[in-house]
């Protein structure tokens, strides 16, 4: 788990209670370059934001690195990922558990999400994004 917050201590204790402490690693926030270098070590990427998210670049980055993604089903994120990620209800631990269980137990689901994620990430490569921004700028300014 990467990041910090009010729930970190409680999550650490819960991991110990469940006998998972050796399988769950807690890391502080890390700079983008370090995150990119670490993504290949991950099995999946889980986006747990409960608040509004305009885009979620880190989700596209995870997909571009071949990770299946589970995400908080929020406006903005939903439009960016659609069926290229596995949604769950934000702030609902049971919904997150169902999504993670599906991802963990179903190798077909993981492969499908990985393939869809790579395709989705390719929609946001820098060349495509800069071309779309240029087209939008020309439309707005003409």
DSSP file (Angstrom, degrees, kcal/mol; ACC not computed):
  #  RESIDUE AA STRUCTURE BP1 BP2  ACC     N-H-->O    O-->H-N    N-H-->O    O-->H-N    TCO  KAPPA ALPHA  PHI   PSI    X-CA   Y-CA   Z-CA
    1    1 A X              0   0    0      0, 0.0    26,-3.7     0, 0.0     2,-0.5   0.000 360.0 360.0 360.0 131.9    0.0    0.0    0.0
    2    2 A X  B     +a   27   0A   0     24,-0.2    26,-0.2     2,-0.0     2,-0.2  -0.930 360.0  38.4-114.8 131.0    1.4    3.3   -1.0
    3    3 A X        -     0   0    0     24,-2.4     2,-0.3    -2,-0.5    24,-0.1  -0.602  68.7-104.1 124.8 175.8    0.4    6.6    0.7
    4    4 A X        +     0   0    0     -2,-0.2     2,-0.3    24,-0.1    -2,-0.0  -0.916  43.2 130.7-134.7 159.7   -0.3    7.9    4.1
    5    5 A X    >   -     0   0    0     -2,-0.3     3,-1.4     1,-0.1     4,-0.4  -0.975  65.9 -67.9 171.3 179.7   -3.4    8.8    6.0
    6    6 A X  T 3  S+     0   0    0     -2,-0.3     4,-0.4     1,-0.3     3,-0.3   0.739 123.3  53.0 -63.6 -24.8   -5.5    8.5    9.0
    7    7 A X  T 3> S+     0   0    0      1,-0.2     4,-2.8     2,-0.1    -1,-0.3   0.525  80.3  93.9 -89.9  -5.6   -6.3    4.9    8.4
    8    8 A X  H <> S+     0   0    0     -3,-1.4     4,-2.6     1,-0.2     5,-0.2   0.907  86.0  46.6 -58.5 -46.7   -2.8    3.6    8.1
    9    9 A X  H  > S+     0   0    0     -4,-0.4     4,-2.4    -3,-0.3    -1,-0.2   0.924 114.7  47.5 -62.1 -43.6   -2.3    2.6   11.7
   10   10 A X  H  > S+     0   0    0     -4,-0.4     4,-2.2     1,-0.2    -1,-0.2   0.887 112.3  49.7 -65.5 -38.5   -5.6    0.8   11.8
   11   11 A X  H  X S+     0   0    0     -4,-2.8     4,-2.4     2,-0.2    -2,-0.2   0.892 109.8  51.1 -66.6 -39.4   -4.9   -1.0    8.5
   12   12 A X  H  X S+     0   0    0     -4,-2.6     4,-1.8    -5,-0.2    -2,-0.2   0.936 111.8  47.1 -62.3 -46.2   -1.5   -2.1    9.8
   13   13 A X  H  X S+     0   0    0     -4,-2.4     4,-2.6     1,-0.2    -2,-0.2   0.894 111.3  51.7 -61.3 -40.4   -3.1   -3.5   12.9
   14   14 A X  H  X S+     0   0    0     -4,-2.2     4,-2.2     1,-0.2    -1,-0.2   0.894 106.4  53.4 -65.3 -40.3   -5.7   -5.2   10.8
   15   15 A X  H  <>S+     0   0    0     -4,-2.4     5,-3.1     2,-0.2     6,-0.8   0.894 110.7  47.6 -60.9 -39.8   -3.1   -6.8    8.6
   16   16 A X  H ><5S+     0   0    0     -4,-1.8     3,-1.6     4,-0.2    -2,-0.2   0.938 110.4  51.6 -65.2 -47.7   -1.4   -8.2   11.8
   17   17 A X  H 3<5S+     0   0    0     -4,-2.6    -2,-0.2     1,-0.3    -1,-0.2   0.862 111.3  47.9 -57.6 -37.6   -4.8   -9.5   13.1
   18   18 A X  T 3<5S-     0   0    0     -4,-2.2    -1,-0.3    -5,-0.2    -2,-0.2   0.445 115.0-116.0 -84.9   0.4   -5.5  -11.3    9.9
   19   19 A X  T < 5S+     0   0    0     -3,-1.6    -3,-0.2    -4,-0.2     3,-0.2   0.783  86.0 114.3  71.5  26.6   -2.0  -12.8    9.8
   20   20 A X    >>< +     0   0    0     -5,-3.1     3,-2.5    -6,-0.2     4,-1.2   0.325  29.6 110.2-109.6   5.4   -1.2  -10.9    6.6
   21   21 A X  T 34 S+     0   0    0     -6,-0.8     3,-0.3     1,-0.3    -1,-0.1   0.824  80.2  51.5 -56.2 -33.8    1.6   -8.6    7.9
   22   22 A X  T 34 S+     0   0    0      1,-0.2    -1,-0.3    -3,-0.2    -2,-0.1   0.590 113.6  45.7 -79.0  -8.0    4.2  -10.5    5.9
   23   23 A X  T <4 S+     0   0    0     -3,-2.5     2,-0.5    -8,-0.1    -2,-0.2   0.497 104.1  67.4-109.6  -8.1    2.1  -10.1    2.7
   24   24 A X     <  -     0   0    0     -4,-1.2     2,-0.5    -3,-0.3    -1,-0.1  -0.964  62.7-167.4-118.4 126.5    1.1   -6.5    3.0
   25   25 A X        -     0   0    0     -2,-0.5     2,-0.5    -3,-0.1    -3,-0.1  -0.950   7.8-152.6-115.3 130.2    3.8   -3.8    2.7
   26   26 A X        +     0   0    0     -2,-0.5     2,-0.4   -24,-0.0   -24,-0.2  -0.898  17.8 179.1-104.7 125.4    3.0   -0.2    3.6
   27   27 A X  B     -a    2   0A   0    -26,-3.7   -24,-2.4    -2,-0.5     3,-0.1  -0.941  25.7-120.6-124.0 144.3    5.0    2.5    1.8
   28   28 A X        -     0   0    0     -2,-0.4   -24,-0.1   -26,-0.2    -1,-0.0  -0.266  56.8 -63.3 -72.0 170.7    4.9    6.3    2.2
   29   29 A X        -     0   0    0    -27,-0.2     2,-0.4     1,-0.1    -1,-0.2  -0.227  61.7-158.5 -48.4 141.1    4.0    8.5   -0.8
   30   30 A X        -     0   0    0     -3,-0.1     5,-0.1     2,-0.0    -1,-0.1  -0.971  20.6-100.3-130.5 147.7    6.7    8.1   -3.5
   31   31 A X     >  -     0   0    0     -2,-0.4     4,-2.4     1,-0.1     3,-0.4  -0.223  40.4-107.1 -59.9 153.8    7.8   10.3   -6.3
   32   32 A X  H  > S+     0   0    0      1,-0.2     4,-2.9     2,-0.2     5,-0.2   0.869 117.6  53.3 -52.6 -46.2    6.4    9.4   -9.8
   33   33 A X  H  > S+     0   0    0      1,-0.2     4,-1.8     2,-0.2    -1,-0.2   0.895 111.3  46.5 -61.3 -39.7    9.8    8.1  -11.1
   34   34 A X  H  > S+     0   0    0     -3,-0.4     4,-1.4     2,-0.2    -1,-0.2   0.910 111.4  51.7 -68.1 -41.4   10.2    5.8   -8.1
   35   35 A X  H >X S+     0   0    0     -4,-2.4     4,-1.9     1,-0.2     3,-0.6   0.941 108.5  51.4 -59.4 -47.2    6.6    4.6   -8.5
   36   36 A X  H 3X S+     0   0    0     -4,-2.9     4,-0.5     1,-0.3    -1,-0.2   0.896 109.2  50.3 -57.2 -41.1    7.2    3.7  -12.1
   37   37 A X  H 3< S+     0   0    0     -4,-1.8    -1,-0.3     1,-0.2    -2,-0.2   0.783 114.6  45.0 -69.7 -24.6   10.3    1.7  -11.2
   38   38 A X  H X< S+     0   0    0     -4,-1.4     3,-2.3    -3,-0.6     4,-0.4   0.703  88.5  86.3 -91.0 -21.6    8.3   -0.2   -8.6
   39   39 A X  H >< S+     0   0    0     -4,-1.9     3,-1.9     1,-0.3    -1,-0.2   0.830  80.2  63.0 -52.4 -38.4    5.1   -0.9  -10.7
   40   40 A X  T 3< S+     0   0    0     -4,-0.5    -1,-0.3     1,-0.3    -2,-0.1   0.721  96.6  61.0 -61.8 -17.0    6.5   -4.1  -12.2
   41   41 A X  T <  S+     0   0    0     -3,-2.3    -1,-0.3    -4,-0.1    -2,-0.2   0.649  91.1  90.2 -79.0 -15.4    6.7   -5.6   -8.7
   42   42 A X    <   -     0   0    0     -3,-1.9     3,-0.1    -4,-0.4    -3,-0.0  -0.458  61.0-155.9 -88.3 154.2    2.9   -5.3   -8.2
   43   43 A X  S    S-     0   0    0      1,-0.3    25,-0.6    -2,-0.1     2,-0.3   0.721  80.1 -10.0 -91.9 -29.2    0.2   -7.8   -9.1
   44   44 A X  E     -b   68   0B   0     23,-0.2     2,-0.5     2,-0.0    -1,-0.3  -0.959  63.8-120.6-160.3 167.7   -2.5   -5.2   -9.4
   45   45 A X  E     -b   69   0B   0     23,-2.6    25,-2.5    -2,-0.3     2,-0.5  -0.990  21.6-166.8-123.8 127.2   -3.2   -1.6   -8.8
   46   46 A X  E     -b   70   0B   0     -2,-0.5     2,-0.7    23,-0.2    25,-0.2  -0.963   6.1-158.2-118.2 122.4   -6.1   -0.5   -6.5
   47   47 A X  E     +b   71   0B   0     23,-2.8    25,-1.1    -2,-0.5    -2,-0.0  -0.885  12.9 177.7-102.9 112.5   -7.2    3.1   -6.5
   48   48 A X        +     0   0    0     -2,-0.7    43,-0.2    23,-0.1    -1,-0.1   0.196  23.7 140.9-106.8  15.8   -9.0    3.9   -3.2
   49   49 A X        -     0   0    0      1,-0.1     4,-0.1    23,-0.1    42,-0.1  -0.338  28.6-172.8 -60.5 136.8   -9.8    7.5   -3.5
   50   50 A X        +     0   0    0     40,-0.1    -1,-0.1     2,-0.1     2,-0.1   0.526  62.4  73.4-104.6 -11.0  -13.3    8.4   -2.1
   51   51 A X  S    S-     0   0    0      1,-0.2    23,-0.0    23,-0.1    -2,-0.0  -0.432 100.2 -65.8 -99.5 174.0  -13.3   12.0   -3.3
   52   52 A X        -     0   0    0     -2,-0.1     2,-0.4    24,-0.0    -1,-0.2  -0.286  47.3-165.4 -58.0 139.1  -13.8   13.5   -6.7
   53   53 A X        -     0   0    0     22,-0.7    24,-0.3     1,-0.1    -1,-0.0  -0.975  11.2-161.0-133.0 117.9  -11.0   12.7   -9.1
   54   54 A X  S    S-     0   0    0     -2,-0.4    -1,-0.1    22,-0.1    -2,-0.0   0.883  80.4 -22.8 -69.1 -38.9  -10.7   14.7  -12.3
   55   55 A X        -     0   0    0     24,-0.0    25,-0.1    25,-0.0    -2,-0.1   0.573  65.0-140.1-140.2 -55.7   -8.5   12.3  -14.3
   56   56 A X    >>  -     0   0    0      3,-0.1     3,-1.6     2,-0.1     4,-1.1   0.940  20.3-178.4  83.8  54.0   -6.4    9.8  -12.3
   57   57 A X  H 3> S+     0   0    0      1,-0.3     4,-2.4     2,-0.2     3,-0.2   0.845  78.7  64.0 -53.9 -37.3   -3.2    9.8  -14.3
   58   58 A X  H 3> S+     0   0    0      1,-0.2     4,-2.2     2,-0.2    -1,-0.3   0.812  98.1  56.5 -61.0 -28.7   -1.7    7.2  -12.0
   59   59 A X  H <> S+     0   0    0     -3,-1.6     4,-2.3     2,-0.2    -1,-0.2   0.922 107.9  46.1 -66.7 -44.3   -4.4    4.8  -13.1
   60   60 A X  H  X S+     0   0    0     -4,-1.1     4,-2.7    -3,-0.2    -2,-0.2   0.896 111.9  52.5 -64.3 -40.2   -3.3    5.2  -16.8
   61   61 A X  H  X S+     0   0    0     -4,-2.4     4,-1.1     2,-0.2    -2,-0.2   0.911 109.1  49.3 -62.0 -42.5    0.3    4.8  -15.7
   62   62 A X  H  <>S+     0   0    0     -4,-2.2     5,-2.2     1,-0.2     3,-0.5   0.920 112.4  48.0 -63.0 -43.4   -0.5    1.5  -13.9
   63   63 A X  H ><5S+     0   0    0     -4,-2.3     3,-2.2     1,-0.2    -2,-0.2   0.908 106.9  55.8 -63.6 -41.2   -2.4    0.2  -17.0
   64   64 A X  H 3<5S+     0   0    0     -4,-2.7    -1,-0.2     1,-0.3    -2,-0.2   0.761 104.6  54.9 -63.0 -23.8    0.5    1.2  -19.2
   65   65 A X  T 3<5S-     0   0    0     -4,-1.1    -1,-0.3    -3,-0.5    -2,-0.2   0.302 125.3-104.3 -90.8   8.1    2.8   -0.9  -17.0
   66   66 A X  T < 5S+     0   0    0     -3,-2.2     2,-0.4     1,-0.2    -3,-0.2   0.696  71.6 143.8  82.8  19.8    0.4   -3.9  -17.6
   67   67 A X      < -     0   0    0     -5,-2.2    -1,-0.2    -6,-0.1     2,-0.2  -0.774  51.0-125.5 -95.3 134.9   -1.4   -3.9  -14.2
   68   68 A X  E     -b   44   0B   0    -25,-0.6   -23,-2.6    -2,-0.4     2,-0.4  -0.545  33.8-142.7 -69.4 145.1   -5.0   -4.8  -13.8
   69   69 A X  E     -b   45   0B   0     15,-0.4    17,-3.0   -25,-0.2     2,-0.4  -0.935  21.0-168.8-121.9 132.4   -6.8   -2.0  -12.0
   70   70 A X  E     -bc  46  86B   0    -25,-2.5   -23,-2.8    -2,-0.4     2,-0.3  -0.955  26.6-175.1-108.0 136.9   -9.6   -1.9   -9.5
   71   71 A X  E     -bc  47  87B   0     15,-2.1    17,-1.9    -2,-0.4     2,-0.3  -0.968  35.0-101.9-139.9 150.5  -10.9    1.6   -8.9
   72   72 A X  E     - c   0  88B   0    -25,-1.1     2,-2.1    -2,-0.3    17,-0.2  -0.546  46.3-119.8 -62.8 123.8  -13.3    3.7   -6.8
   73   73 A X        +     0   0    0     15,-2.9     2,-0.3    -2,-0.3    17,-0.3  -0.481  59.2 148.7 -75.9  83.3  -16.3    4.2   -9.1
   74   74 A X     >  -     0   0    0     -2,-2.1     4,-2.9    15,-0.1     5,-0.3  -0.854  56.3 -94.2-116.0 149.3  -16.2    8.0   -9.3
   75   75 A X  T  4 S+     0   0    0     -2,-0.3     2,-1.1     1,-0.2   -22,-0.7  -0.338 114.5  26.8 -56.3 146.3  -17.2   10.4  -12.0
   76   76 A X  T  > S+     0   0    0      1,-0.1     4,-1.7   -24,-0.1    -1,-0.2  -0.486 120.0  57.0  93.5 -61.9  -14.2   11.2  -14.1
   77   77 A X  H  > S+     0   0    0     -2,-1.1     4,-2.9   -24,-0.3     5,-0.5   0.931 104.1  52.9 -65.6 -44.9  -12.4    7.9  -13.2
   78   78 A X  H  X S+     0   0    0     -4,-2.9     4,-2.1     1,-0.2    -1,-0.2   0.897 110.0  48.4 -57.0 -41.9  -15.3    5.9  -14.6
   79   79 A X  H  4 S+     0   0    0     -5,-0.3    -1,-0.2     1,-0.2    -2,-0.2   0.843 114.1  46.3 -69.5 -33.0  -15.1    7.9  -17.9
   80   80 A X  H  < S+     0   0    0     -4,-1.7    -2,-0.2   -25,-0.1    -1,-0.2   0.891 128.1  22.9 -75.2 -41.4  -11.4    7.4  -18.2
   81   81 A X  H >< S+     0   0    0     -4,-2.9     3,-2.6    -5,-0.1    -3,-0.2   0.859  75.6 159.2 -98.4 -40.8  -11.3    3.7  -17.4
   82   82 A X  G >< S-     0   0    0     -4,-2.1     3,-0.9    -5,-0.5     5,-0.1  -0.270  81.8 -10.0  52.0-129.5  -14.8    2.3  -18.2
   83   83 A X  G 3  S+     0   0    0      1,-0.2    -1,-0.3     3,-0.1    33,-0.1   0.367 120.8  84.4 -83.7   7.7  -14.5   -1.5  -18.7
   84   84 A X  G <  S+     0   0    0     -3,-2.6   -15,-0.4    32,-0.1     2,-0.3   0.358  97.7  38.0 -86.7   5.5  -10.7   -1.3  -18.7
   85   85 A X  S <  S-     0   0    0     -3,-0.9     2,-0.7    -4,-0.1   -15,-0.2  -0.943  86.7-110.8-146.2 167.0  -10.8   -1.5  -14.9
   86   86 A X  E     -c   70   0B   0    -17,-3.0   -15,-2.1    -2,-0.3     2,-0.1  -0.894  37.5-149.7-105.0 109.5  -12.9   -3.2  -12.2
   87   87 A X  E     +c   71   0B   0     -2,-0.7     2,-0.3   -17,-0.2   -15,-0.2  -0.406  16.9 179.6 -80.4 154.0  -15.0   -0.7  -10.3
   88   88 A X  E     -c   72   0B   0    -17,-1.9   -15,-2.9    -2,-0.1     2,-0.3  -0.963  41.7 -86.7-143.2 160.1  -16.2   -0.8   -6.7
   89   89 A X    >   -     0   0    0     -2,-0.3     3,-1.9   -17,-0.2     7,-0.2  -0.522  51.2-111.8 -70.7 124.0  -18.3    1.5   -4.6
   90   90 A X  T 3  S+     0   0    0     -2,-0.3   -40,-0.1   -17,-0.3    -1,-0.1  -0.289  98.3   9.5 -58.1 134.5  -16.1    4.2   -3.0
   91   91 A X  T 3  S+     0   0    0    -43,-0.2     2,-0.7     1,-0.2    -1,-0.3   0.538  98.2 117.1  76.1   6.3  -15.8    3.9    0.8
   92   92 A X    <>  -     0   0    0     -3,-1.9     4,-2.1     1,-0.2     3,-0.2  -0.872  44.3-170.9-111.0  99.7  -17.4    0.5    0.8
   93   93 A X  H  > S+     0   0    0     -2,-0.7     4,-2.6     1,-0.2    -1,-0.2   0.833  86.3  55.4 -60.6 -33.0  -15.0   -2.1    2.1
   94   94 A X  H  > S+     0   0    0      2,-0.2     4,-2.2     1,-0.2    -1,-0.2   0.922 108.2  47.9 -66.2 -42.7  -17.3   -5.0    1.2
   95   95 A X  H  > S+     0   0    0     -3,-0.2     4,-2.1     2,-0.2    -2,-0.2   0.901 112.6  49.2 -63.6 -41.5  -17.5   -3.8   -2.4
   96   96 A X  H  X S+     0   0    0     -4,-2.1     4,-2.8    -7,-0.2     5,-0.2   0.913 109.4  52.5 -63.1 -42.9  -13.7   -3.5   -2.6
   97   97 A X  H  X S+     0   0    0     -4,-2.6     4,-2.6     1,-0.2    -2,-0.2   0.899 108.6  50.4 -60.8 -41.1  -13.3   -7.0   -1.1
   98   98 A X  H  X S+     0   0    0     -4,-2.2     4,-2.4     2,-0.2    -1,-0.2   0.932 112.3  47.0 -62.1 -45.7  -15.6   -8.4   -3.8
   99   99 A X  H  X S+     0   0    0     -4,-2.1     4,-2.4     2,-0.2    -2,-0.2   0.923 114.7  45.8 -62.8 -44.8  -13.6   -6.7   -6.6
  100  100 A X  H  X S+     0   0    0     -4,-2.8     4,-2.8     2,-0.2    -1,-0.2   0.885 111.6  52.2 -66.9 -38.1  -10.3   -7.8   -5.1
  101  101 A X  H  X S+     0   0    0     -4,-2.6     4,-2.6    -5,-0.2     5,-0.3   0.927 110.8  48.0 -62.4 -44.3  -11.6  -11.4   -4.6
  102  102 A X  H  X S+     0   0    0     -4,-2.4     4,-1.8     1,-0.2    -2,-0.2   0.928 114.9  45.5 -61.0 -45.2  -12.7  -11.4   -8.3
  103  103 A X  H  < S+     0   0    0     -4,-2.4     7,-0.2     1,-0.2    -2,-0.2   0.891 116.3  45.6 -66.5 -39.3   -9.4  -10.1   -9.4
  104  104 A X  H  < S+     0   0    0     -4,-2.8    -2,-0.2    -5,-0.2    -1,-0.2   0.855 120.4  36.1 -74.0 -35.8   -7.4  -12.5   -7.2
  105  105 A X  H  < S+     0   0    0     -4,-2.6     2,-0.8    -5,-0.2    -2,-0.2   0.703 107.2  67.3 -91.0 -21.5   -9.3  -15.7   -8.0
  106  106 A X     X  -     0   0    0     -4,-1.8     4,-2.0    -5,-0.3    -1,-0.2  -0.823  51.4-179.3-112.0  97.7  -10.1  -15.2  -11.6
  107  107 A X  H  > S+     0   0    0     -2,-0.8     4,-2.6     1,-0.2     5,-0.2   0.837  86.4  57.5 -65.5 -31.6   -7.1  -15.3  -13.9
  108  108 A X  H  > S+     0   0    0      2,-0.2     4,-2.7     1,-0.2    -1,-0.2   0.913 105.7  51.0 -62.4 -41.8   -9.3  -14.7  -17.0
  109  109 A X  H  > S+     0   0    0     -7,-0.2     4,-2.8     2,-0.2    -2,-0.2   0.928 110.9  48.1 -60.0 -46.6  -10.5  -11.4  -15.3
  110  110 A X  H  X S+     0   0    0     -4,-2.0     4,-2.6    -7,-0.2    -2,-0.2   0.926 113.2  47.0 -62.1 -45.3   -6.9  -10.3  -14.7
  111  111 A X  H  X S+     0   0    0     -4,-2.6     4,-2.6     2,-0.2     5,-0.2   0.917 113.5  48.7 -63.0 -42.5   -5.8  -11.1  -18.2
  112  112 A X  H  X S+     0   0    0     -4,-2.7     4,-2.8     1,-0.2     5,-0.2   0.924 113.4  46.6 -63.3 -44.8   -8.9   -9.3  -19.6
  113  113 A X  H  X S+     0   0    0     -4,-2.8     4,-2.5     2,-0.2    -2,-0.2   0.885 112.1  51.2 -64.9 -38.6   -8.3   -6.2  -17.4
  114  114 A X  H  X S+     0   0    0     -4,-2.6     4,-2.4    -5,-0.2    -2,-0.2   0.943 113.3  43.9 -64.0 -47.4   -4.6   -6.2  -18.3
  115  115 A X  H  X S+     0   0    0     -4,-2.6     4,-2.2     2,-0.2    -2,-0.2   0.941 116.6  46.0 -63.3 -47.8   -5.3   -6.3  -22.1
  116  116 A X  H  X S+     0   0    0     -4,-2.8     4,-2.7     1,-0.2    -1,-0.2   0.881 112.3  53.1 -62.8 -37.0   -8.1   -3.7  -21.8
  117  117 A X  H  X S+     0   0    0     -4,-2.5     4,-3.0    -5,-0.2    -1,-0.2   0.903 107.4  49.5 -65.3 -42.3   -5.9   -1.5  -19.6
  118  118 A X  H  X S+     0   0    0     -4,-2.4     4,-1.6     2,-0.2    -1,-0.2   0.916 113.6  47.0 -62.7 -42.2   -3.0   -1.6  -22.1
  119  119 A X  H  X S+     0   0    0     -4,-2.2     4,-0.7     2,-0.2    -2,-0.2   0.919 113.6  48.5 -63.5 -43.3   -5.4   -0.6  -24.9
  120  120 A X  H >< S+     0   0    0     -4,-2.7     3,-1.3     1,-0.2     4,-0.4   0.926 109.1  52.2 -62.9 -45.2   -6.9    2.1  -22.7
  121  121 A X  H >< S+     0   0    0     -4,-3.0     3,-1.8     1,-0.3    -1,-0.2   0.845 100.4  62.7 -61.5 -33.3   -3.5    3.5  -21.7
  122  122 A X  H >< S+     0   0    0     -4,-1.6     3,-1.1     1,-0.3    -1,-0.3   0.756  92.3  65.5 -65.8 -21.3   -2.6    3.8  -25.4
  123  123 A X  T << S+     0   0    0     -3,-1.3    -1,-0.3    -4,-0.7    -2,-0.2   0.702 105.4  45.0 -68.8 -17.3   -5.4    6.3  -25.9
  124  124 A X  T <  S+     0   0    0     -3,-1.8    -1,-0.2    -4,-0.4    -2,-0.2   0.122  77.7 137.1-116.2  19.9   -3.5    8.6  -23.6
  125  125 A X    <>  -     0   0    0     -3,-1.1     4,-2.7     1,-0.1     5,-0.2  -0.245  68.8-105.7 -63.6 162.5    0.1    8.4  -24.9
  126  126 A X  H  > S+     0   0    0      1,-0.2     4,-2.6     2,-0.2     5,-0.2   0.845 117.7  52.1 -63.8 -36.2    1.8   11.7  -25.2
  127  127 A X  H  > S+     0   0    0      2,-0.2     4,-2.2     1,-0.2    -1,-0.2   0.938 113.8  43.1 -66.2 -45.4    1.6   12.0  -29.0
  128  128 A X  H  > S+     0   0    0      2,-0.2     4,-2.5     1,-0.2    -2,-0.2   0.925 115.3  49.5 -65.6 -43.9   -2.2   11.4  -29.0
  129  129 A X  H  X S+     0   0    0     -4,-2.7     4,-2.4     1,-0.2    -2,-0.2   0.916 111.7  47.5 -63.1 -43.7   -2.7   13.7  -26.1
  130  130 A X  H  X S+     0   0    0     -4,-2.6     4,-2.4    -5,-0.2    -1,-0.2   0.892 111.9  51.1 -67.1 -37.3   -0.7   16.5  -27.6
  131  131 A X  H  X S+     0   0    0     -4,-2.2     4,-2.6    -5,-0.2    -2,-0.2   0.929 111.8  46.8 -63.3 -44.6   -2.6   16.1  -30.9
  132  132 A X  H  X S+     0   0    0     -4,-2.5     4,-2.5     1,-0.2    -2,-0.2   0.889 112.0  50.6 -65.0 -38.9   -5.9   16.2  -29.2
  133  133 A X  H  X S+     0   0    0     -4,-2.4     4,-2.5    -5,-0.2    -1,-0.2   0.907 110.8  49.1 -65.0 -41.4   -4.9   19.3  -27.2
  134  134 A X  H  X S+     0   0    0     -4,-2.4     4,-2.5     2,-0.2    -2,-0.2   0.929 111.9  48.6 -62.5 -45.9   -3.7   21.0  -30.4
  135  135 A X  H  X S+     0   0    0     -4,-2.6     4,-2.3     1,-0.2    -2,-0.2   0.912 112.6  48.2 -61.0 -42.9   -7.0   20.2  -32.1
  136  136 A X  H  X S+     0   0    0     -4,-2.5     4,-2.6     2,-0.2     5,-0.2   0.920 111.2  50.6 -63.5 -43.8   -9.0   21.5  -29.2
  137  137 A X  H  X S+     0   0    0     -4,-2.5     4,-2.3     1,-0.2    -2,-0.2   0.910 110.5  49.2 -61.1 -43.1   -7.0   24.7  -29.0
  138  138 A X  H  X S+     0   0    0     -4,-2.5     4,-1.2     2,-0.2    -1,-0.2   0.903 112.1  48.4 -64.4 -41.0   -7.5   25.3  -32.7
  139  139 A X  H  < S+     0   0    0     -4,-2.3     3,-0.3     1,-0.2    -2,-0.2   0.923 114.1  46.1 -64.3 -43.0  -11.2   24.8  -32.4
  140  140 A X  H  < S+     0   0    0     -4,-2.6    -2,-0.2     1,-0.2    -1,-0.2   0.879 116.0  44.6 -68.8 -37.9  -11.5   27.1  -29.5
  141  141 A X  H  <        0   0    0     -4,-2.3    -1,-0.2    -5,-0.2    -2,-0.2   0.594 360.0 360.0 -86.5  -9.9   -9.4   29.8  -31.0
  142  142 A X     <        0   0    0     -4,-1.2    -1,-0.2    -3,-0.3    -2,-0.2   0.494 360.0 360.0 -92.2 360.0  -11.0   29.8  -34.4
